[in-house]
């Protein structure tokens, strides 16, 4: 019977055939131990000389790493195995032998070497685990938002202007007028709330900022959500509920993967609602006692975010930043217009910002004034202003960078490990 390894425990003591790849091998006298991967899981296959023909035993010994194989045998319980199952091999069919030695072996390889061979490094057990956690996060996001009444609206990738800062845009030479790759779908899906109430977009975005930190990519995946009739407080509540849901789904589906990654699972299990709220002013005061030179007029830097979160086990919200350091579309705090009704969610353990959100300015005249104050083109944003002409309502939204959440969930150091093929300032291959 042909099976996938993810279903192995359902076929104990039964003859099966598995199609996959040889991920590792060691031999000891009359035994060959084969590490087999089929995409859904890993298993050890044991080839005992007394149980197979001389041809099969020789074939097992000559197999090269990453050869594709079909392997037949009986599944037995093995408590020492991470998956609790082992395969007693009776036959091996080579589908395609590797044409040369696999370049990624047990020797220490530097990050540049592994990035240059990313197309092969994806086969590694840790990358397999990271990408499976990433997949869980994606589907958990869809599930949660659907349950909360959101529908997916696809924003365009080509845009005529920036939603925040044109210095971070990639210009595209194709259209008669200037066009850029999108840095966020936010403004476009705002238009859809007047039709659907709650909407979200999930897709690739592009930032041309010259940043080489472990938290930045040039191309990454972003989810943006917008909600009609939701204020700043309700916006933060929706965000924390989403994060809590994501963490629970990862703990439900990916304990094996987190174990492979040597992630401290108890730190994820200790996450609690509600998350701590701290105003920007309060955060600045705290940071200054910790040695930061930040002032009340500054945005938080990466080092500041790390200081605030390195000893925490749950995310925290930093809210009400100075309006001057935030985007033109954010609504000012009616109690003190020096501040914006906005928030950043910072992941614990020093991972920094993962969510950003705000209540949007819903008044036509106020929004027009801010567009002018930011020296933006009124004609470029006329369509956005139109949204405030016809039945404007209080509304809020937020977005998260997928790779930053994956990095936190997996406990990895660099965001480039959280995406299959990272694009950075210095890398566009493979």
C-alpha positions as CSV (number, residue, x, y, z in Angstrom):
1,X,0.0,0.0,0.0
2,X,1.3,3.5,-0.9
3,X,1.2,5.9,2.0
4,X,2.5,9.3,3.1
5,X,4.6,9.4,6.2
6,X,2.2,11.7,8.0
7,X,-0.2,8.7,8.1
8,X,2.4,6.2,9.2
9,X,1.0,5.6,12.7
10,X,-2.3,4.4,11.1
11,X,-0.5,1.5,9.3
12,X,1.6,-0.1,12.0
13,X,2.6,-3.8,11.4
14,X,1.4,-3.4,7.8
15,X,3.5,-3.7,4.6
16,X,3.7,-0.2,3.0
17,X,5.5,1.6,0.2
18,X,6.8,5.2,0.7
19,X,8.0,7.5,-2.1
20,X,10.5,10.1,-1.1
21,X,14.1,11.1,-0.9
22,X,17.2,9.9,1.0
23,X,17.9,12.7,3.6
24,X,20.7,10.8,5.4
25,X,22.4,7.5,5.8
26,X,24.8,5.6,8.1
27,X,25.9,2.0,8.1
28,X,27.1,-0.4,10.8
29,X,28.1,-3.9,9.7
30,X,25.0,-5.8,8.7
31,X,22.7,-2.7,9.1
32,X,22.0,0.4,7.0
33,X,20.1,3.2,8.6
34,X,18.3,5.3,6.0
35,X,16.7,8.7,6.9
36,X,13.8,9.1,4.5
37,X,11.8,12.3,3.7
38,X,8.5,12.3,1.7
39,X,7.5,16.0,2.3
40,X,5.0,15.2,4.9
41,X,7.4,13.8,7.6
42,X,10.7,12.0,8.2
43,X,11.3,8.4,9.1
44,X,14.2,6.0,9.7
45,X,14.3,2.9,7.6
46,X,16.4,0.0,8.9
47,X,17.9,-2.4,6.3
48,X,19.0,-5.6,8.0
49,X,21.2,-7.8,5.8
50,X,19.4,-11.0,6.9
51,X,16.0,-9.6,5.9
52,X,16.7,-8.5,2.3
53,X,18.3,-9.9,-0.8
54,X,22.0,-9.2,-1.4
55,X,21.1,-6.8,-4.2
56,X,18.8,-4.7,-2.0
57,X,21.4,-4.6,0.8
58,X,24.1,-3.5,-1.7
59,X,21.7,-0.9,-3.2
60,X,21.0,0.5,0.3
61,X,24.7,0.9,0.9
62,X,25.4,2.6,-2.4
63,X,22.5,5.1,-2.2
64,X,23.6,8.7,-2.6
65,X,22.1,11.6,-0.6
66,X,18.9,13.1,-2.0
67,X,18.4,10.3,-4.4
68,X,14.6,9.8,-5.0
69,X,13.5,6.4,-4.0
70,X,10.5,4.1,-3.4
71,X,11.0,2.0,-0.3
72,X,8.9,-1.0,0.8
73,X,8.8,-2.4,4.3
74,X,6.8,-2.8,7.5
75,X,6.1,0.0,9.9
76,X,6.7,-0.8,13.6
77,X,6.5,1.2,16.8
78,X,9.8,2.7,17.9
79,X,9.5,4.8,21.0
80,X,13.1,6.2,20.6
81,X,12.1,7.7,17.3
82,X,10.8,11.4,17.3
83,X,7.8,10.2,15.3
84,X,7.3,7.0,17.3
85,X,7.6,4.8,14.1
86,X,10.3,3.0,12.2
87,X,10.4,1.2,8.9
88,X,11.8,-2.3,8.6
89,X,12.9,-2.2,4.9
90,X,12.3,-5.2,2.6
91,X,12.9,-3.6,-0.8
92,X,14.3,-0.4,-2.4
93,X,13.6,1.1,-5.9
94,X,15.8,3.9,-7.0
95,X,13.7,6.4,-9.0
96,X,16.6,8.8,-9.8
97,X,20.0,8.7,-8.2
98,X,21.7,12.0,-7.4
99,X,24.1,12.8,-10.3
100,X,26.8,14.2,-7.9
101,X,27.5,14.6,-4.2
102,X,24.9,16.8,-2.5
103,X,26.6,20.1,-1.8
104,X,25.0,20.6,1.7
105,X,26.4,18.0,4.1
106,X,27.1,17.8,7.8
107,X,30.1,20.2,7.4
108,X,29.6,23.7,8.8
109,X,28.4,26.1,6.1
110,X,28.2,29.8,6.4
111,X,25.0,31.8,5.9
112,X,26.1,33.0,2.4
113,X,26.7,29.5,1.2
114,X,23.3,28.4,2.4
115,X,21.6,31.4,0.9
116,X,23.3,30.7,-2.4
117,X,22.0,27.1,-2.2
118,X,18.6,28.1,-0.8
119,X,16.9,25.9,-3.5
120,X,18.5,22.9,-1.9
121,X,18.7,24.2,1.7
122,X,14.9,24.2,1.7
123,X,15.2,20.4,2.0
124,X,16.8,20.6,5.4
125,X,14.9,19.5,8.5
126,X,14.9,23.0,10.1
127,X,13.7,24.8,7.0
128,X,11.0,22.1,6.5
129,X,9.9,22.9,10.1
130,X,9.9,26.7,9.6
131,X,7.9,26.6,6.4
132,X,5.3,24.3,8.0
133,X,4.9,26.7,10.9
134,X,4.6,29.6,8.4
135,X,1.8,27.6,6.6
136,X,-0.1,27.2,9.9
137,X,0.1,30.9,10.6
138,X,-1.2,31.8,7.1
139,X,-4.2,29.4,7.4
140,X,-4.9,30.4,11.0
141,X,-5.1,34.1,9.9
142,X,-7.6,33.2,7.2
143,X,-9.6,31.1,9.6
144,X,-9.8,33.8,12.4
145,X,-10.6,36.6,10.0
146,X,-13.4,34.6,8.3
147,X,-14.9,33.8,11.7
148,X,-14.9,37.5,12.5
149,X,-16.8,38.4,9.4
150,X,-13.9,39.6,7.1
151,X,-13.7,38.8,3.4
152,X,-10.5,38.9,1.4
153,X,-10.1,41.8,-1.0
154,X,-7.0,41.7,-3.3
155,X,-5.2,45.1,-3.5
156,X,-3.2,45.9,-6.6
157,X,0.6,45.3,-6.7
158,X,1.2,48.3,-9.1
159,X,0.4,51.6,-7.5
160,X,0.7,55.2,-8.7
161,X,2.0,56.5,-5.3
162,X,3.1,55.5,-1.8
163,X,0.8,55.1,1.1
164,X,3.5,56.4,3.4
165,X,6.9,57.3,2.1
166,X,7.9,57.4,-1.6
167,X,11.6,57.0,-0.8
168,X,10.9,53.3,0.0
169,X,9.3,52.5,-3.3
170,X,10.5,50.5,-6.3
171,X,9.7,52.3,-9.5
172,X,8.4,50.3,-12.5
173,X,9.3,51.5,-16.0
174,X,6.3,50.3,-18.0
175,X,3.3,52.6,-17.7
176,X,2.9,56.0,-19.3
177,X,2.7,57.5,-15.8
178,X,5.0,56.6,-12.9
179,X,4.2,53.4,-11.1
180,X,5.6,51.6,-8.2
181,X,5.5,48.2,-6.5
182,X,3.1,48.2,-3.6
183,X,4.5,48.7,-0.1
184,X,1.0,48.0,1.4
185,X,-2.5,47.3,0.3
186,X,-4.0,49.3,3.1
187,X,-5.4,52.3,1.3
188,X,-7.1,50.2,-1.4
189,X,-8.8,47.9,1.0
190,X,-10.1,50.8,3.0
191,X,-12.3,51.5,0.0
192,X,-13.8,48.1,0.4
193,X,-15.1,48.5,3.9
194,X,-17.9,50.8,2.6
195,X,-19.1,47.7,0.7
196,X,-18.3,44.8,3.0
197,X,-17.6,46.3,6.5
198,X,-14.6,44.1,7.3
199,X,-12.0,43.2,4.7
200,X,-8.4,42.0,4.5
201,X,-5.6,41.6,2.0
202,X,-2.7,39.1,2.2
203,X,0.1,39.3,-0.4
204,X,3.6,40.3,-1.2
205,X,4.8,43.9,-0.7
206,X,8.1,45.6,-1.5
207,X,10.3,48.1,0.4
208,X,13.4,49.7,-1.1
209,X,14.7,51.0,2.2
210,X,18.5,50.5,2.6
211,X,18.2,48.3,5.7
212,X,20.5,45.3,6.5
213,X,19.1,44.4,9.9
214,X,17.9,41.0,10.9
215,X,14.3,42.2,10.8
216,X,14.2,43.5,7.3
217,X,13.5,42.0,3.8
218,X,13.1,43.8,0.5
219,X,10.2,41.6,-0.5
220,X,7.9,40.1,2.2
221,X,4.3,39.0,2.8
222,X,1.9,41.3,4.6
223,X,-1.6,41.0,5.8
224,X,-3.7,44.2,6.1
225,X,-7.1,44.4,7.6
226,X,-9.7,47.2,7.8
227,X,-12.9,47.5,9.8
228,X,-15.8,50.0,9.6
229,X,-17.3,51.3,12.8
230,X,-14.3,50.1,14.9
231,X,-12.3,52.6,17.0
232,X,-8.7,52.5,18.3
233,X,-9.5,50.4,21.3
234,X,-11.5,47.8,19.4
235,X,-8.7,47.7,16.8
236,X,-6.1,46.6,19.4
237,X,-8.6,44.0,20.8
238,X,-9.0,42.5,17.4
239,X,-5.2,42.3,16.9
240,X,-4.5,40.6,20.2
241,X,-7.3,38.1,19.6
242,X,-5.8,37.2,16.2
243,X,-2.3,36.7,17.7
244,X,-3.6,34.6,20.5
245,X,-5.5,32.4,17.9
246,X,-2.4,32.0,15.8
247,X,-0.3,30.9,18.7
248,X,-2.8,28.4,19.8
249,X,-3.0,26.9,16.3
250,X,0.8,26.6,16.1
251,X,0.8,24.9,19.5
252,X,-1.9,22.6,18.3
253,X,-0.4,21.7,14.9
254,X,3.3,22.2,15.1
255,X,4.8,20.9,18.3
256,X,6.9,18.4,16.3
257,X,8.2,21.2,14.2
258,X,8.9,23.5,17.1
259,X,10.8,20.6,18.8
260,X,13.0,20.3,15.7
261,X,13.7,24.0,15.9
262,X,14.6,23.6,19.6
263,X,12.0,26.3,20.4
264,X,11.1,26.9,24.0
265,X,7.5,25.9,23.7
266,X,6.6,26.9,27.3
267,X,7.3,30.6,26.4
268,X,4.6,30.3,23.7
269,X,2.2,28.5,26.1
270,X,2.6,31.3,28.7
271,X,1.1,33.9,26.4
272,X,-1.9,35.6,28.1
273,X,-4.7,38.0,27.2
274,X,-5.1,40.9,27.4
275,X,-1.7,42.2,26.3
276,X,-0.1,45.0,28.2
277,X,-0.9,48.5,26.9
278,X,1.7,51.2,27.3
279,X,1.6,54.7,25.8
280,X,4.6,56.0,23.8
281,X,5.2,58.5,26.6
282,X,5.3,55.8,29.2
283,X,7.5,53.6,27.0
284,X,10.0,56.5,26.5
285,X,10.1,57.2,30.3
286,X,10.9,53.5,30.9
287,X,13.4,53.3,28.1
288,X,15.3,56.3,29.5
289,X,15.7,54.5,32.8
290,X,17.2,51.5,30.8
291,X,19.8,53.7,29.1
292,X,18.1,54.6,25.9
293,X,18.6,58.2,24.5
294,X,15.1,58.2,23.0
295,X,12.9,61.3,23.5
296,X,9.2,61.9,23.5
297,X,9.4,63.2,19.9
298,X,11.1,60.0,18.5
299,X,9.8,56.8,17.0
300,X,10.9,53.6,18.6
301,X,14.0,52.0,17.1
302,X,14.8,48.3,16.9
303,X,17.1,48.5,20.0
304,X,14.3,50.2,22.0
305,X,11.8,47.5,21.0
306,X,14.3,44.8,22.1
307,X,14.8,46.5,25.5
308,X,11.1,46.7,26.1
309,X,10.4,43.1,25.2
310,X,13.4,40.9,25.9
311,X,12.2,39.8,29.3
312,X,8.5,39.4,28.4
313,X,6.5,36.3,27.5
314,X,3.5,38.0,25.9
315,X,3.4,40.8,23.3
316,X,2.8,44.4,24.4
317,X,1.1,47.3,22.7
318,X,2.9,50.7,22.5
319,X,0.1,53.2,21.6
320,X,-0.4,56.9,20.9
321,X,2.8,57.8,19.2
322,X,3.6,61.4,18.4
323,X,1.5,62.3,15.4
324,X,4.5,63.9,13.7
325,X,6.3,60.5,13.3
326,X,3.3,58.7,11.9
327,X,1.5,58.5,8.6
328,X,-0.9,61.2,7.3
329,X,-4.0,58.9,7.4
330,X,-3.9,58.3,11.1
331,X,-6.5,60.0,13.3
332,X,-5.3,62.4,16.0
333,X,-6.1,61.7,19.6
334,X,-9.1,64.0,20.4
335,X,-7.8,64.3,24.0
336,X,-4.4,65.5,22.8
337,X,-3.8,66.0,19.1
338,X,0.0,65.8,19.7
339,X,-0.6,62.0,19.6
340,X,-2.1,59.7,17.0
341,X,-4.6,57.0,17.7
342,X,-2.2,54.3,16.7
343,X,-0.4,51.3,18.1
344,X,2.5,48.9,17.4
345,X,2.4,45.4,18.8
346,X,5.9,44.2,19.9
347,X,6.6,40.5,20.2
348,X,8.2,39.2,23.4
349,X,11.7,37.9,23.8
350,X,13.2,40.9,22.0
351,X,11.6,40.1,18.6
352,X,10.2,43.6,18.2
353,X,7.3,45.0,16.1
354,X,5.0,42.5,14.4
355,X,1.8,44.5,14.1
356,X,1.0,48.1,13.3
357,X,-2.4,49.7,13.4
358,X,-4.4,52.9,13.8
359,X,-7.8,54.5,13.7
360,X,-8.0,56.2,10.3
361,X,-8.9,59.8,9.8
362,X,-12.5,59.8,8.7
363,X,-13.1,63.6,8.3
364,X,-12.7,64.9,4.7
365,X,-11.4,68.3,5.6
366,X,-8.9,67.0,8.2
367,X,-7.6,64.4,5.8
368,X,-7.2,67.0,3.1
369,X,-5.3,69.3,5.5
370,X,-2.9,66.5,6.4
371,X,-2.3,65.5,2.7
372,X,-1.3,69.1,2.1
373,X,0.8,69.3,5.3
374,X,2.8,66.2,4.1
375,X,3.3,67.8,0.7
376,X,1.5,64.9,-1.0
377,X,-0.3,65.3,-4.4
378,X,-4.0,66.0,-3.9
379,X,-4.8,64.6,-7.3
380,X,-3.0,61.3,-6.5
381,X,-5.1,60.9,-3.3
382,X,-8.4,62.3,-4.7
383,X,-9.9,58.8,-4.8
384,X,-8.9,58.3,-1.2
385,X,-10.5,61.6,-0.2
386,X,-13.7,60.5,-2.0
387,X,-14.1,57.8,0.6
388,X,-14.7,60.5,3.1
389,X,-17.2,62.3,0.9
390,X,-19.9,59.6,0.8
391,X,-21.0,58.1,4.1
392,X,-17.7,58.3,6.0
393,X,-17.6,56.4,9.2
394,X,-15.1,55.8,12.1
395,X,-12.9,53.0,11.0
396,X,-9.6,51.3,11.9
397,X,-7.1,48.9,10.5
398,X,-3.9,47.0,11.2
399,X,-1.3,45.0,9.4
400,X,1.3,42.4,10.2
401,X,4.5,41.2,8.5
402,X,4.2,37.5,8.1
403,X,7.9,36.8,8.3
404,X,8.3,38.6,11.6
405,X,5.6,36.5,13.2
406,X,7.2,33.3,11.8
407,X,10.6,34.4,13.2
408,X,9.1,34.9,16.6
409,X,7.0,31.7,16.6
410,X,10.0,29.6,15.5
411,X,12.6,31.3,17.7
412,X,14.9,32.0,14.8
413,X,17.4,34.9,14.8
414,X,17.0,36.3,11.3
415,X,13.8,37.1,9.3
416,X,15.4,35.7,6.1
417,X,14.9,32.2,7.5
418,X,11.2,32.7,7.6
419,X,10.6,33.0,3.8
420,X,11.4,30.3,1.2
421,X,13.5,32.6,-1.0
422,X,14.6,35.8,0.8
423,X,15.1,39.0,-1.1
424,X,17.4,41.5,0.6
425,X,19.6,44.5,-0.4
426,X,22.2,42.2,-1.7
427,X,20.4,39.1,-2.7
428,X,18.0,38.4,-5.6
429,X,19.1,34.8,-6.3
430,X,18.4,31.9,-6.5
